[in-house]
Amino acid sequence: MNLTMLGTGHALVTECYNTCFVVNDGGRLLLVDGGGGELILRQLRRAGVDWRSVRDIYVTHKHTDHLLGIIWMVRVICQGMARGGYEGEARIYAHQELTGMIREISEMLLPAKETKSIGSRLQLIPVADGEELNLIGHRTSFFDIHSTKAKQFGFSMDIGGGEKLTCCGDEPFSEPERVYAAGSKWMMHEAFCLHSQAELYKPYEKNHSTVMDSCRLAEELKVRNLILYHTEDDNLAHRKELYTAEGKKYYSGNLLVPDDLETIEL
């Protein structure tokens, strides 16, 4: 079982792609978010992932840097279904407001002969706070992160042996997430910038965390492996080195600062 970061940047990056990733368990794929546009198709191809193999998609929230790539996925999947190039069914999971938005945007922008698959072969499945479903063969719990901006859900996936992978979304940790994140073997958390550069990037004004904040949290929650993402891109060439050096001052576990298209074995 592995996880490939298709993108690792925040909304306005230009040197890397917006944050989204694929969880792969023996060829069963879960795409989480889509980034901000059609480059999702390029990133999948560069990661060696055929979009025709993507059957399950989870969308955390409606911000453009997470949602617009999903509309491109809807387009190619629906087009493939209409032309006989996509076999079987596909499923998109999100909170109820967002599933409605995905359907509305798709039907506004795409031809009716393609969107006719929505609701039948392409299912839009609303998930509720605290709900559990089986995704790619793994029990997965969904939770409201209590965003101060757009409604946003994270998830915690049972990856076997009593272990879990928890994705906390792209805003600072809120107390209701603790039951899902505490003790995770793997936790994914945003880190907008180095704490030493907080005056430059002003993450708190945007309701984001620094590397220090995320690493202190992971230490408190006794997380064994921490993945940092949703970062600025000015430090990209040295991001891994800089973020790791700052993070290790506050976190004793295994700290990962992946680049776009980097694969992590879970």
N, C-alpha and C positions, 0 to 999 in steps of 0.2 A: 504494500500500500504506500503510495507516495502523493505528494502535493507539488504542483508546478505553479509558480507565481508567473502569471501572464503579464502582470503589471504591478508596480510597487509604488507609484507616485500619487500625490494628491491631485485635486481637481485641475489645477492650472499648470501642471508640468508639461514641458515640451521635449525634454531630453530622455524621458522614459514614458511608459504607458501608465494610464490610471490603474489603481489597484483592482485586480481581479485574479482569480486562480482556479485551477482544476484539481479536484481530488480524484485519484485513480486507484481503484482496487481491482486488480486483475482484469482491466479493460472496461470495467463499469465506471463511468465517468460522471462526476458532479461538477458542473460549471457554477461558480459563485460570482455573481455580478458580471458585467460585460464591458466595463470601461466606457469611454465617451464616444465611441463611434465604430466605423467599419474596420478600424485597425484590429478589432477583436479577431477578425478572420485571419489576418496576417499573423497575429500572435499565436493563435491556435496552430496554424500551419508550421510556424517556426518551432513550436513545441512538439511537433510530430503528432498532433491530434487532428484527426479528420472530423470536421464538424458534423458529418453524417453519423458519427459514433456517439455524439452527445445526445443523451436521452433525458437527462435530468438537469434542471437549471434552478438555482436559488437566487433570488434578488433581495438584497437587504433593505434598500430604500430607493426613493425616487430621484435623488440628485443626478444631474446629467452625466457626471463622470462614472456613474455606476449603471445607469439605466439605458443610455442611448445605444450602447453596444448590444444590449438585449434585443432592441428593435431590429437590429441587423441580423441577429440570430433567428428571430421570428421570421424575418424575410426569407433567409436562405432555407430554413426548415420548411416553411409553408410552400415555397417555390419548389423545393425538392419533392415534397409530397404531391404537389399538383402535377409534376412532370415525371413521376415514377422514379425519382432519384433518392428518395429517403424512405426506408422501409419501417413499418411499425408506427409506434406512437412516441410522443415526447411530452414532457411534463415541466411546467414552470411553477415553482412554489414562491409565494410571497405573502405578506399580510394583505388583508382583503382590499384595502384602499388601492394598493399597488397592483394587484391582479386586474382590477377594473381599469386602472390607468393604462396598463400594458395593452389590454384589449382595445380600449378606445383609441389610443395613439396608432396602433397597428392598423385598425380598420379605417382610420382617417388617411393614412399615408400609403397603404399597400393595396394592390388590386383585389377586388372582391373575389375573383376566381382563386386567389391564393389564401385569403383570410377565411375562406369557408371552412378550412381545416381547424380553425380555432374553436375550441369547445368540443371537438370530436377527437381527431387524431392528435392535435396539439391541445393538451389540457392545461388550463390555468387553475391552480389549486391554492385556495386561500389557507393560510395557517394562522393559528391564534397563539397568543402568549401562553406559554406552558404546554402547548400541544406537542405530542410525540408522533412521528411518522417513521416509516422505513424508507431510507434513501440509499440507493446502491447497496442494499443488503445490510445497512447499519441503522440501528435505532438512533433517531436524531430528535433532539428537543429544541424547540424554537422559543426565543424569549425577546421581549420588548426591552431595548436598552435604555428606554426613557430619554430619548434624544430631546434636546432643547430646540432642535430645528425640525426637520422632516421626521415623521414616524419611521423608526428603524428597528429591525429585528436582527439579532445574532443567532447563533446556533451552537449546540454542543452535540458532537457525534460520538457514539460508542464505537471505538475502533478495535474492540476485542480485548479479552483478558482483564476486563474491568477498567480499562483505560479509556480516556476520552480526548478528543480534539475539540477545542472551543474557540470560536471566532467571535470576538467582542465588538465587531462593527468598526466604525471609523470615528468614534467620539470617545471621550474619557469614560472610564469605568464608572458604573453606578451601582449602588448597593444591591439592588435586586438581582444583579448578575452573579453575585458571589456564589450562590448555590450551584450555579452551572460551571463557573470558572475555577473555583477552589480545587486544588489537587489535580488539575489537568496534567496529563502527560505532555500535551502540546497546547499552547495558548497563542493566539494571534491577536496582536494589539497594535493600534496606530501609534506612531511616534512622529509628529509633524516635523520636528527638528531637534538638534542638540539643545540641551538645557543651557549650555554656554552661549547659544545664539538666540535665546528666547527674546531678547530685546530687539533683535533684528527681524525675526519672523513673527513675533507676537502671536504665538499659538493659542494663548488663553483667550484672546479677543475673538478667535475663531472657534472656540470651544474644542480645542485639541490638546494633546499631551506632548511632553518632551520625552526624549529617551530616558532621562532620569525618572520621570513620573511612571512610565510604563515598567521600567525595571524594578523600581521599588514595589510596585503593585505585584509583579510576578513573584518577587521574593516573599512578600506577605502572604500570598495565596499558595505558596509552596508548589509552584509550577516548575516542572523539570526542564521543559524546553520552551523558549519564548521566541516567537517570530515577530519582528518589527516590520511595519509596512506603512503605506500612505504618508510618505515623506516628501520633503522638498527635494528639488533636483539640482540645486546649485553645487552641492558637495558630492555629486554622483560618482565622480572618478575615485573619491576616497571615502565614500559613505560607509562602506562596510568597516573599514579600519577605524574611522572616527567614531561611529555609533557604538561599535563594539568596545572601544577603549572607554568611552563615557559610561556605557551600560554596565560594564564589569565592576565598576565602583559600587554599584547598588544591587547587583544580582549575581548570585553564586551558581546559578544553573547554566544550562547550555543556551547561549544567546546566538540567534541567527539573524543576520541582516541581509536577506537575499536580494540579488539582482533580478531584473526582468528575465524570465525564461529559466531561472534556476529551479531545479527539482530537489525536493527534500524527501528523504526516505522516512516514513513514519513508523 
